[in-house]
Amino acid sequence: MPESFTVLHDAPLAGANTLRVAATAQRLATVNDPDALPSLLESSEFRDLPLLVLGEGSNILFAGDFAGLVLRPAWRSVRIVEDDGSSALVRAAAGYGWDALVDWALAQGLGGLENLALIPGHVGAAPIQNIGAYGVEVRESITAVEAWDRSQARLVRLGADECGFGYRDSRFKREPERWIVTAVEFRLQRGRDPVLDYAGVREELAAMGHSNPTPAQVAQAVRRLRRRKLPDPAAIGNAGSFFKNPVVPSARAEELRAANPSLAVYPASAGSSKLSAAWLIEACGWKGFREGDAGISAQHALVLVNHGHASGAQLLDVARRVAASVEQRFGVRLEPEPRIVGAVF
Ligand SMILES: Cc1cc2nc3c(=O)[nH]c(=O)nc-3n(C[C@H](O)[C@H](O)[C@H](O)COP(=O)(O)OP(=O)(O)OC[C@H]3O[C@@H](n4cnc5c(N)ncnc54)[C@H](O)[C@@H]3O)c2cc1C
């Protein structure tokens, strides 16, 4: 049995975030068992420290060091809780790899997560920003989230309707000091109709020779598309899309489209529309921009990149300048998607 947790002092975090920013954590606790949380969090050493929960670090920008406790959930398990033949309830632990869960589900013949294949990170982070890709959001499959609630010092189980999910948002993201997600439950389907009408999925499947694809084939197509379109964090530091697509009143979106016919506009909730942040950034000339080691990907205008040794502050400076130029030219505010630690955007 591994120790239930280990603690490092002044721990380097460069290898623990995909932007590869050099930062340190005053304390870094790797926790192997959620049962260790109460005693760890209540111990005199950690009780009064600010807390940051860290998964794989693929949606975080360290603008400086973290003067507190960084806690890494490392418990990993997945199981079918119940199975009625047409669907199954699956429970996965916070430290389980997201893409590994997608593969595990497909191996059980369970669909619902295939459009979210190859998103980096851990299961525990998936509900934080309600991860989404290729026409699917994870909230569509989540039935419940189990979390340690620091305000009540107890484990709670929140039904999906209690999670406050929105576009790249949830109550967990809005109250980051309060929650440590310990496990997520999903309802996954057998024989579900795949979601294909988004960003070239159907065309990719056709090119692969699949007109009536299985969920596993959809996942394969999504992986091929993602590998072509997004820079690989193993090759160049990045956190995926750095900005959310801005949501504006539909009348404003129409005005903008009238003035800029190639601007991509998508329907959002009633009376509002989502604009392509990538289009807005590219129109301002940022795609491929580089200053020192900080820049914007030449492959995808939404992706902030670290070419080597950019600091968090340098990356943040580029991101702020991008947002300021978009606001100046189009009157639209861009909001960052990742968590920014140590600074306000
Ligand atoms: C190349 C690339 C592509 C990406 N593509 C997508 C995409 O298509 N769609 C998408 O939605 N995202 C995408 N992302 C963003 C990212 O992968 C997801 O947001 C992912 O869920 C983050 O997981 P993580 O374990 O790395 O979380 P981290 O980056 O470690 O943490 C992110 C946030 O979640 C919190 N957190 C993490 N774990 C827990 C927990 N157990 N309890 C409480 N809080 C927690 C952290 O405190 C932080 O606020 C991409 C990132 C990269 C690098």
Ligand as a Chemical Component Dictionary entry (heavy atoms), coordinates in Angstrom:
data_LIG
# 
_chem_comp.id                   LIG 
_chem_comp.type                 NON-POLYMER 
_chem_comp.pdbx_formal_charge   0 
_chem_comp.three_letter_code    LIG 
# 
loop_
_chem_comp_atom.comp_id 
_chem_comp_atom.atom_id 
_chem_comp_atom.alt_atom_id 
_chem_comp_atom.type_symbol 
_chem_comp_atom.charge 
_chem_comp_atom.model_Cartn_x 
_chem_comp_atom.model_Cartn_y 
_chem_comp_atom.model_Cartn_z 
_chem_comp_atom.pdbx_ordinal 
LIG C1  C1  C 0 -3.887  20.633 -25.882 1  
LIG C2  C2  C 0 -5.061  20.905 -24.989 2  
LIG C3  C3  C 0 -6.342  20.751 -25.495 3  
LIG C4  C4  C 0 -7.452  21.006 -24.682 4  
LIG N1  N1  N 0 -8.703  20.836 -25.215 5  
LIG C5  C5  C 0 -9.799  21.066 -24.458 6  
LIG C6  C6  C 0 -11.111 20.892 -25.004 7  
LIG O1  O1  O 0 -11.277 20.505 -26.166 8  
LIG N2  N2  N 0 -12.165 21.156 -24.219 9  
LIG C7  C7  C 0 -12.030 21.554 -22.916 10 
LIG O2  O2  O 0 -13.046 21.763 -22.250 11 
LIG N3  N3  N 0 -10.800 21.712 -22.363 12 
LIG C8  C8  C 0 -9.694  21.486 -23.100 13 
LIG N4  N4  N 0 -8.434  21.664 -22.571 14 
LIG C9  C9  C 0 -8.314  22.142 -21.182 15 
LIG C10 C10 C 0 -8.071  21.030 -20.141 16 
LIG O3  O3  O 0 -7.519  19.888 -20.723 17 
LIG C11 C11 C 0 -9.343  20.633 -19.409 18 
LIG O4  O4  O 0 -9.925  21.756 -18.796 19 
LIG C12 C12 C 0 -9.080  19.562 -18.336 20 
LIG O5  O5  O 0 -10.304 19.141 -17.763 21 
LIG C13 C13 C 0 -8.148  20.039 -17.229 22 
LIG O6  O6  O 0 -7.762  18.910 -16.472 23 
LIG P1  P1  P 0 -6.506  18.941 -15.508 24 
LIG O7  O7  O 0 -6.522  17.681 -14.700 25 
LIG O8  O8  O 0 -5.289  19.216 -16.288 26 
LIG O9  O9  O 0 -6.883  20.187 -14.572 27 
LIG P2  P2  P 0 -5.909  21.306 -14.001 28 
LIG O10 O10 O 0 -5.375  22.138 -15.104 29 
LIG O11 O11 O 0 -4.939  20.697 -13.067 30 
LIG O12 O12 O 0 -6.940  22.177 -13.179 31 
LIG C14 C14 C 0 -7.897  22.981 -13.850 32 
LIG C15 C15 C 0 -8.842  23.588 -12.810 33 
LIG O13 O13 O 0 -9.591  22.560 -12.177 34 
LIG C16 C16 C 0 -9.337  22.541 -10.769 35 
LIG N5  N5  N 0 -9.290  21.127 -10.372 36 
LIG C17 C17 C 0 -8.583  20.122 -10.958 37 
LIG N6  N6  N 0 -8.870  18.959 -10.346 38 
LIG C18 C18 C 0 -9.745  19.237 -9.365  39 
LIG C19 C19 C 0 -10.418 18.443 -8.381  40 
LIG N7  N7  N 0 -10.240 17.117 -8.280  41 
LIG N8  N8  N 0 -11.257 19.080 -7.513  42 
LIG C20 C20 C 0 -11.445 20.421 -7.577  43 
LIG N9  N9  N 0 -10.849 21.219 -8.486  44 
LIG C21 C21 C 0 -10.022 20.620 -9.365  45 
LIG C22 C22 C 0 -8.010  23.277 -10.591 46 
LIG O14 O14 O 0 -7.906  23.845 -9.303  47 
LIG C23 C23 C 0 -8.107  24.323 -11.689 48 
LIG O15 O15 O 0 -8.923  25.386 -11.255 49 
LIG C24 C24 C 0 -7.295  21.419 -23.346 50 
LIG C25 C25 C 0 -5.984  21.570 -22.841 51 
LIG C26 C26 C 0 -4.888  21.312 -23.647 52 
LIG C27 C27 C 0 -3.504  21.465 -23.080 53 
# 
loop_
_chem_comp_bond.comp_id 
_chem_comp_bond.atom_id_1 
_chem_comp_bond.atom_id_2 
_chem_comp_bond.value_order 
_chem_comp_bond.pdbx_ordinal 
LIG C1  C2  SING 1  
LIG C2  C3  SING 2  
LIG C2  C26 DOUB 3  
LIG C3  C4  DOUB 4  
LIG C4  N1  SING 5  
LIG C4  C24 SING 6  
LIG N1  C5  DOUB 7  
LIG C5  C6  SING 8  
LIG C5  C8  SING 9  
LIG C6  O1  DOUB 10 
LIG C6  N2  SING 11 
LIG N2  C7  SING 12 
LIG C7  O2  DOUB 13 
LIG C7  N3  SING 14 
LIG N3  C8  DOUB 15 
LIG C8  N4  SING 16 
LIG N4  C9  SING 17 
LIG N4  C24 SING 18 
LIG C9  C10 SING 19 
LIG C10 O3  SING 20 
LIG C10 C11 SING 21 
LIG C11 O4  SING 22 
LIG C11 C12 SING 23 
LIG C12 O5  SING 24 
LIG C12 C13 SING 25 
LIG C13 O6  SING 26 
LIG O6  P1  SING 27 
LIG P1  O7  DOUB 28 
LIG P1  O8  SING 29 
LIG P1  O9  SING 30 
LIG O9  P2  SING 31 
LIG P2  O10 DOUB 32 
LIG P2  O11 SING 33 
LIG P2  O12 SING 34 
LIG O12 C14 SING 35 
LIG C14 C15 SING 36 
LIG C15 O13 SING 37 
LIG C15 C23 SING 38 
LIG O13 C16 SING 39 
LIG C16 N5  SING 40 
LIG C16 C22 SING 41 
LIG N5  C17 SING 42 
LIG N5  C21 SING 43 
LIG C17 N6  DOUB 44 
LIG N6  C18 SING 45 
LIG C18 C19 SING 46 
LIG C18 C21 DOUB 47 
LIG C19 N7  SING 48 
LIG C19 N8  DOUB 49 
LIG N8  C20 SING 50 
LIG C20 N9  DOUB 51 
LIG N9  C21 SING 52 
LIG C22 O14 SING 53 
LIG C22 C23 SING 54 
LIG C23 O15 SING 55 
LIG C24 C25 DOUB 56 
LIG C25 C26 SING 57 
LIG C26 C27 SING 58 
# 
